[in-house]
Amino acid sequence: MKYRPQPIEGVTTFSMFDEIKRWTPSLFVAAAGFYFVANAGQYTLIDNFDLIIHEAGHAIFRLFGETICVLGGTLMQIIVPALLIVFSASNYFQKRLQLSLVLLGQNLINISVYVGDAQTQKLHLLGPPGVIHDWHFLLNKYNMLDMDGELSTIFIICALIVFAAGIITPAFVRK
């Protein structure tokens, strides 16, 4: 008769299948991150959600003056996924956390495209003719318009870091 060690009371053991199952969503995060980075600037279905969040940000932050109102769209694109991340992490919801990180990473890519367009203003904007380009207004106001490319790159780097965090989440969250 072969000896089988008994599990220690109060200690949870994981099989190899459990580990594979835990890390499988990381494949989605990696694929989504690659897709969003490779297709930056291309319209995706999730951009509808981003647009609603962005425009709501302008309405919410309108109370704080013109500059914050203009910045409010971008702020909301970061705040909403960040709140989802905090909620998911505090409740140890691994898959929700990874999905929230993908949402934040995608929003950062979306923001990078908008920032990078500040000088040329070639993006089609929602609104009546003459609607202001948020990032053109902000960067021009602070004499930083010539730095739109560098700021865009910073947002892309932040997105890559967020996607990487989403990929390695299972190493830190076990639920």
Summary of the structure (lengths in Angstrom):
residues: 175
radius of gyration: 20.6
end to end distance: 35.6
largest distance: 82.9
contacts: 479
relative contact order: 0.15
helix: 71%
strand: 0%
